Amino acid sequence: MQFGDIVGGRFQIEKPLGNGGLGRVFLATDLHSSTQVAIKVLLPELVRDPFAVEELKRDLRVSRMVGHPGVLRAYDLCETDGTYFLVSEYFASQSLEAFIRSHPGHRLPPLQVCRIALGVAGVIVALHEAGIYHGDIKPGNVLVDSRGNIKLIDFGSAVLPGETSRPLQAMSATAGYASPEQLLGRLPNAQSDVYSFGCLLVAMLTGDPSEAKTLPQTLQSLAPGMAPSRRKVLQSIVDNCLSPDPSNRPQSLVDVSRALEALSSAISASDKAPHWAANRNAAAACAVIVLVLLVVMARNYKGPAASDDALVLPQDAPQVSREQDSLIQLDLELQRVRQLISLGRCEEVATILSALREQFQDNLAVEAMQRSPCSRTSLQASAPDDAFPPQTTEPPSPERIPEGSARSQMPQEDAERSLATAEDLFSNARYDDAERLVRSMLDKADLATADALKVRELLGRIEKAKVAEVSLQQKRTWQQAADLLQQAKMRLDGARYDEAEELAQRSLALRDTFASRELLQRIRAAKALENRLKPRQQD
């Protein structure tokens, strides 16, 4: 294809954007809307390959199932002149792979790595919430624009909701980024995407996804002034994601994102600190803020125990970064605690809590634990007696306690009865009723450790079932929209324009797609032409 060629009767080729495994990508102008789009034209030798066509279809399906801005939006899949082409939004960018190569030593600064990784993690979380697993996360499938915005592309290897198997020919995970279980031929899942995400982090930091072992030395050379505790946090995130055992990896990138966000804030704050003195007024204001923070912190926090890796800051640096570093480390430990609680491994939880007691000041540890999604009741049941010190504040007077807010120990029989009722509601697909009952058990009563674990496990199943139910309803709606669109096309072919327009509008109301909007325009154009010709026929 060359400049000026028109594809599909409406897309005028402007210039080539690049080549991929399936075909060539061009910048084109939609002559109907005068907007720029990107079109991926399938290679001629792949036109008869059903797996190649299926990959394009998957890009379109994922785009319509996930509305996250980090997913490249695909508009339609068209067939013309014996070939297929996918029409999608135009995102002026370059691949993360090219972006990494453009930097000295093929390495990105840690702060930039954190920011890009946060964007990628957000997209992956959105995909997983929709029941989609990418299966081929790598720098070549991430686009980065000049402002650092990212988009994830190429869902040809993705596993969609409800899929339990796929032909081996359809799986195209990239060596160096594929998880061990993918290399054994298993379907991608949430943990395999987490593994690939860890490889992506290593690739941004070292230039090679296989260089995880050299990461400590690389971090030292990339940011020699970076606090050792922060390097440890980044190393810990990578190590957790790259665990060979899927059960030992983070179950979700939500917690990883929190750690990356805290780390990014800490690095950004330390980078800006030397420049504060450039403006005396700003420096004075910041000094007052830091002083106030230090006074507040001094009441409850004494910092981590001294060690060889203790954070050393220049005298003029803001001391709040000490707390940030400690909270980052503590949050990572609490991530492990959450995973162990979900598995019922309470003895290991108690061991970790004891270690935290030795390393961190009591009040800081308790505060971070209360902020985490962990069940305080479950932690108390498995922790040492002094892990949760008693509250020193005076309890509110009885008249100030809202009615029904008091928590009491639920008897074992009542807990089992309520749990059985919730299970029955869940089995009958009454997910809202089951969720209300389960949450009331967690909110209004202290449960034994075993009961708390069962209740939280049931709550997780309820939430997954509700997501699947929404997906099923959405599929039915989309199928109804497709049926209406097909009927509208038949009415258009039969010159029954009013009926065709009504059907197309109903389809558009159910699902706004490029195909439905285009068909509606064609119907209206045909009606307008017919109205112009009627007076002439009467004459």
Secondary structure, DSSP 8 states (H G I E B T S, - for coil): --TT-EETTTEEEEEEEEE-SSEEEEEEEETTTTEEEEEEEE-GGGTT-HHHHHHHHHHHHHHHH---TTB--EEEEEEETTEEEEEEE----EEHHHHHHTSGGG---HHHHHHHHHHHHHHHHHHHHTT-B-S--SGGGEEE-TTS-EEE---TT-B-TT-----GGG----TTTS-HHHHTT----HHHHHHHHHHHHHHHHHS-TT-GGGHHHHHHHH-TTS-HHHHHHHHHHHHHHT-SSGGGS-S-HHHHHHHHHHHHHHHHHHHHGGGGGGSHHHHHHHHHHHHHHHHHHHHH---S---TT-----TTS-THHHHHHHHHHHHHHHHHHHHHHHTT-HHHHHHHHHHHHHHS-HHHHHHHHHHSSS-HHHHHHHS-TTSS----S----GGGS-TT---EE--HHHHHHHHHHHHHHHHTT-HHHHHHHHHHHHHHEE--HHHHHHHHHHHHHHHHHHHHHHHHHHHHHHHHHHHHHHHHHHHHHTT-HHHHHHHHHHHHHH---HHHHHHHHHHHHHHHHHHHHHHHHH-
